[in-house]
Structures are given as structure tokens and as C-alpha cells.
Amino acid sequence: MRNWLIYEPPGGARPTLEGVEAFVTVREGFSKFAFLVPLVWLVWRRCWAALVIYVLVEIALAFIAGWAGVGAGGTIVLAFLPNLAVGLEAAWLRARSLERRGYRLAGAALARTQEEAEAHFFQEWLGETARERATPPHDGGGYRPHPPMVLGLFPQPGGAR
């Protein structure tokens, strides 16, 4: 099971099937594509600040490797360190990029696939908005507390101890 983050577009979305298309779903976890070709991934996902930092770090590491006289194997390892960072933090980078563009975290879902996560989330989201429209305004009358739940050896609250 994977954790999926669902982002609502800027200005909100209508509770219709057309409004659902504007949402963005982000899978948390390691991204192989972001690890293997981080430049392409960062451009494709429009993570501009991360792209600039990635390029600067790669240039700095190449300069350090040349200055320190690191061999070919060490240079390759140094070159893949920023790739590893992008692969590990791909979901976070994309989420921050979406938030900078005005998207808002609407919820999360735990599912095996993106389709399953979206189905769970949108079924609940569309149901909540339908209930909000169908529910009359609360008049605030009469407080009725829920019966207290007691865990332990004594089945009744305030019972013999």
C-alpha cells in the first residue's frame, strides 16, 4: 500500500465529475524516474527552484571532485548523490511546487494504485459535499453527550474501584 496526496486546484473545485479532473495526485515514496533522470523529471514536474539547486550542487560537486583529485569511481558516486536526493524527495519537491502555484492539500489516501486512491478520495469528497447541501443548518438546540466509553476492569464510569 502506498500513501497518495491529493491536491485541490487554486480557487477550489466544483463537486462534479468535471471538477475532479483539476485535482493532482502525488504518490509518496522513492521515484525511480526522478533518480535516473532528475533534470528531465524536475523540468517535467515544473520544480524550478529545485532544478536550479540541483544544477548548482552538481557543478559544485564536479568542481570539488576535480580539485580534490578524486578518481573516476569517486566522481561517479559524487555525481549520483544529488540524483539520490531528488529520487528520495521527489514527492516533497512536487508537493512544494504545487503549493507555490496555489494548490491546497485536500486529503490523503492509502491505496495500491493511483486510480484506487482517487476513487476512495473522490467518493468521500463528493459524498461530503452532497451531504452538506442536503443537511439543513444545525439549530444548536439540545446538547446530548455520547455515552462515555470505559476501558478497563470496571464497566461503568464512576463504578466501584
ZITA-V989984 format. One record per pair of residues at least 12 apart in sequence whose C-alpha atoms are under 8 Angstrom apart, sorted by the first residue. I is the first residue (numbers start at 1). J is the second residue. Records with the same first field share a line. If there is no record, write none. Layout:
I->J ; J
//
This chain:
1->110 ; 111 ; 112
2->27 ; 28 ; 29 ; 110 ; 111 ; 112 ; 113
3->27 ; 28 ; 108 ; 109 ; 110 ; 111
4->25 ; 26 ; 27 ; 28 ; 108 ; 109 ; 110 ; 111 ; 114 ; 117
5->25 ; 26 ; 27 ; 28 ; 105 ; 106 ; 107 ; 108 ; 109
6->23 ; 24 ; 25 ; 26 ; 105 ; 106 ; 107 ; 108 ; 109 ; 118
7->23 ; 24 ; 25 ; 26 ; 98 ; 103 ; 104 ; 105 ; 106 ; 107
8->22 ; 23 ; 24 ; 103 ; 104 ; 105 ; 106
9->22 ; 23 ; 24 ; 102 ; 103 ; 104
10->101 ; 102 ; 103 ; 104
15->125 ; 126 ; 129
16->126
20->122
25->114 ; 118
26->91 ; 94 ; 95
27->91 ; 114
28->90 ; 91 ; 92
29->88 ; 89 ; 90 ; 91
30->87 ; 88 ; 89 ; 90 ; 91
31->87 ; 88 ; 90 ; 91
32->87
33->87
34->83 ; 86 ; 87 ; 90
35->83 ; 84 ; 85 ; 86 ; 87 ; 88
36->83 ; 87
37->83
38->83 ; 86 ; 87
39->51
45->94
46->97
47->93 ; 94 ; 97
50->93
54->82
57->82
58->79 ; 82
61->78 ; 79
62->75 ; 78 ; 79
65->78
107->121
108->121
109->121
//
